[in-house]
Amino acid sequence: MSIPAGGQAEWSTMSSSTRVRMTASERGEQVLQAAVSAFAESGYAATRTDEIARRAGVSQPYVIRLFGTKQHLFISALHRVCDRIEEVFRAARAEAEPDATPEQGLHALGHGFDTFLADREMLQLFLHGFAASGDPAIGDEVRTRFGNIYQLVRDLTGADVHQAREFIATGMLLTVLSAIQVAGPGAVAPQWATEMLNDCAVLDD
C-alpha cells in the first residue's frame, strides 16, 4: 500500500506483528533524532543520509524529501542541540534566586553541564559543527548560535565580558574532555584530566 508524503501519515513497523501509524511530523522528529545521533558519532562529512534513514527506519529518499539536503539536515540537527543547550541553561538559572549575583548565576548555569556531560551527543555534535564551519552555510549558523549562547549567559546572569568568557572557556574545556571520553558517564580520567576536572569543580564552588 502506498502512503503519500506531506501531511499524510506513514506506516512504521514497530514489531514483526504490529504496525502503528505515525504522522509526517512525528516521522520528521524521528529522522531528526537519528540525525543528531549519527552526526554526533561520525561528523558532517562522514555521515551518509542513508545511514540516518536506516537509524530512523525510513527510506533515504524520504529523508531528502523532508530536509532537502544533508547540509540542511545537519543545520537542523545543530539547531536542535543549541536549542537544548539554551533550554538547559534557562532551567539551571531558574534554580537560583532571582536577585543572584553574576557569580551565583554562573554557578547555577554550571550545573547545566551535568546534563550535557550525561548526554555526550549534544556536545559531540556541537564540536562537529565547529569542524564543519568551513562550509559557509554551516559556519554562518554555528557562529550565530555560539554567539547567541554567549549572549544568553550574559543576559541570564548579568556577567561581564570577562566572567562570561571564563565560563564559556571552561565549558569548552569540558566539551573537549567529554569528546575524548575522560569526562562524563563511563569515562576513566587519567591523572591530568582529573586535575583539570577537580580545578573546574573548585572554580564552580
C-alpha positions as CSV (number, residue, x, y, z in Angstrom):
1,M,0.0,0.0,0.0
2,S,1.4,3.4,-0.9
3,I,1.0,6.2,1.6
4,P,1.5,9.8,0.2
5,A,4.0,12.1,1.8
6,G,3.4,15.6,3.2
7,G,0.7,15.9,5.9
8,Q,-0.4,12.3,5.5
9,A,0.7,9.6,7.9
10,E,3.3,7.0,7.2
11,W,3.3,3.4,8.4
12,S,6.2,2.2,10.6
13,T,6.9,-1.4,11.6
14,M,7.3,-1.5,15.4
15,S,7.5,-5.3,15.7
16,S,7.0,-8.2,13.4
17,S,3.3,-8.4,14.2
18,T,2.3,-4.8,14.9
19,R,2.2,-1.7,12.7
20,V,1.4,1.8,14.1
21,R,0.6,4.9,12.2
22,M,2.9,7.9,12.5
23,T,2.3,11.4,11.2
24,A,4.8,13.2,9.0
25,S,5.6,15.5,11.9
26,E,6.3,12.5,14.1
27,R,8.4,10.8,11.5
28,G,10.3,14.0,10.9
29,E,11.1,14.2,14.6
30,Q,12.4,10.6,14.5
31,V,14.6,11.4,11.5
32,L,16.0,14.5,13.3
33,Q,16.8,12.5,16.4
34,A,18.5,9.9,14.3
35,A,20.5,12.7,12.5
36,V,21.7,14.1,15.9
37,S,22.9,10.7,16.9
38,A,24.6,9.9,13.5
39,F,26.3,13.3,13.1
40,A,27.5,13.3,16.7
41,E,29.1,9.9,16.1
42,S,30.6,10.5,12.6
43,G,30.6,14.2,11.9
44,Y,29.2,16.0,8.9
45,A,31.4,14.8,6.1
46,A,31.5,11.1,7.0
47,T,27.8,10.7,7.8
48,R,25.6,9.5,4.9
49,T,21.9,10.2,4.7
50,D,21.2,6.5,4.0
51,E,22.7,5.7,7.4
52,I,20.4,8.3,9.0
53,A,17.5,6.8,7.2
54,R,18.4,3.3,8.4
55,R,18.6,4.6,12.0
56,A,15.2,6.3,11.7
57,G,13.6,3.3,9.9
58,V,12.7,5.2,6.8
59,S,13.9,5.4,3.2
60,Q,16.8,7.6,2.1
61,P,14.5,9.5,-0.4
62,Y,12.1,10.2,2.4
63,V,14.9,11.9,4.4
64,I,15.7,14.1,1.4
65,R,12.1,14.8,0.9
66,L,11.8,16.1,4.5
67,F,15.1,18.1,4.7
68,G,16.2,18.7,1.2
69,T,19.9,18.1,1.6
70,K,22.4,16.6,4.1
71,Q,23.6,20.2,4.7
72,H,20.1,21.3,5.7
73,L,19.6,18.2,7.9
74,F,22.9,18.9,9.7
75,I,21.9,22.5,10.3
76,S,18.6,21.3,11.7
77,A,20.4,18.9,14.0
78,L,22.7,21.7,15.1
79,H,19.8,24.0,15.9
80,R,18.1,21.2,17.9
81,V,21.2,20.8,20.0
82,C,21.7,24.5,20.5
83,D,18.0,24.9,21.5
84,R,18.6,22.2,24.1
85,I,21.7,23.9,25.4
86,E,19.8,27.2,25.8
87,E,16.9,25.4,27.4
88,V,19.2,23.7,30.0
89,F,20.8,27.0,30.9
90,R,17.5,28.7,31.4
91,A,16.3,25.9,33.6
92,A,19.5,25.9,35.6
93,R,19.3,29.7,36.1
94,A,15.7,29.4,37.4
95,E,17.1,27.3,40.3
96,A,19.0,30.3,41.6
97,E,17.5,33.3,43.4
98,P,16.1,36.0,41.1
99,D,18.5,38.5,42.6
100,A,21.5,36.3,42.4
101,T,24.9,37.9,41.8
102,P,26.6,37.2,38.5
103,E,28.9,34.8,40.2
104,Q,25.9,32.9,41.8
105,G,24.1,32.9,38.4
106,L,27.1,31.5,36.6
107,H,27.4,28.9,39.4
108,A,23.8,27.9,38.7
109,L,24.4,27.7,35.0
110,G,27.4,25.5,35.7
111,H,25.1,22.8,36.9
112,G,23.8,22.5,33.4
113,F,27.0,20.8,32.4
114,D,25.9,17.8,34.4
115,T,23.1,17.4,31.8
116,F,25.5,18.0,28.9
117,L,28.1,15.5,30.1
118,A,25.4,12.9,30.7
119,D,24.2,13.3,27.1
120,R,27.5,13.3,25.2
121,E,25.8,13.5,21.8
122,M,24.9,17.2,22.4
123,L,28.5,18.2,22.9
124,Q,29.8,15.9,20.2
125,L,27.5,17.4,17.6
126,F,28.4,20.9,18.7
127,L,32.1,20.1,18.2
128,H,31.4,18.7,14.7
129,G,29.6,21.9,13.9
130,F,32.8,23.8,14.6
131,A,34.8,21.4,12.4
132,A,32.3,21.8,9.6
133,S,32.3,25.6,9.7
134,G,34.4,25.8,6.6
135,D,31.2,25.2,4.8
136,P,29.8,28.8,4.5
137,A,26.2,27.9,5.3
138,I,27.1,25.8,8.3
139,G,29.7,28.3,9.5
140,D,27.2,31.1,9.5
141,E,24.8,29.1,11.6
142,V,27.4,27.9,14.0
143,R,28.7,31.4,14.6
144,T,25.2,32.8,15.1
145,R,24.2,30.1,17.6
146,F,27.5,30.2,19.5
147,G,27.1,34.0,19.8
148,N,23.5,33.5,21.0
149,I,24.7,31.1,23.7
150,Y,27.4,33.6,24.9
151,Q,24.8,36.4,25.0
152,L,22.3,34.2,26.8
153,V,24.9,33.5,29.5
154,R,25.4,37.2,30.0
155,D,21.7,38.0,29.9
156,L,20.7,35.3,32.4
157,T,23.5,36.1,34.9
158,G,24.5,39.8,34.4
159,A,28.0,38.6,33.9
160,D,30.6,40.9,32.4
161,V,32.7,40.0,29.3
162,H,35.5,38.6,31.4
163,Q,33.2,36.4,33.6
164,A,31.2,35.2,30.6
165,R,34.4,34.4,28.6
166,E,35.8,32.4,31.5
167,F,32.5,30.5,31.8
168,I,32.4,29.7,28.1
169,A,36.1,28.7,28.1
170,T,35.6,26.3,31.0
171,G,32.5,24.9,29.1
172,M,34.6,24.3,26.0
173,L,37.2,22.5,28.1
174,L,34.6,20.2,29.4
175,T,33.3,19.7,25.9
176,V,36.7,18.6,24.7
177,L,37.2,16.4,27.8
178,S,33.8,14.8,27.1
179,A,34.7,14.3,23.4
180,I,37.9,12.4,24.3
181,Q,36.0,10.5,26.9
182,V,37.8,11.5,30.0
183,A,34.7,13.2,31.4
184,G,31.1,12.1,31.5
185,P,29.5,8.7,32.0
186,G,31.8,5.7,31.7
187,A,34.9,7.8,31.3
188,V,38.1,6.8,33.0
189,A,40.1,10.0,33.5
190,P,43.9,9.9,33.7
191,Q,45.6,12.0,36.3
192,W,46.0,15.1,34.2
193,A,42.2,15.1,33.4
194,T,41.3,14.5,37.0
195,E,43.4,17.5,38.0
196,M,41.6,19.7,35.4
197,L,38.1,18.4,36.4
198,N,38.8,19.0,40.1
199,D,40.0,22.5,39.3
200,C,36.8,23.2,37.4
201,A,34.8,21.9,40.4
202,V,36.8,24.3,42.7
203,L,36.1,27.2,40.4
204,D,32.4,26.3,40.3
205,D,32.1,26.2,44.1
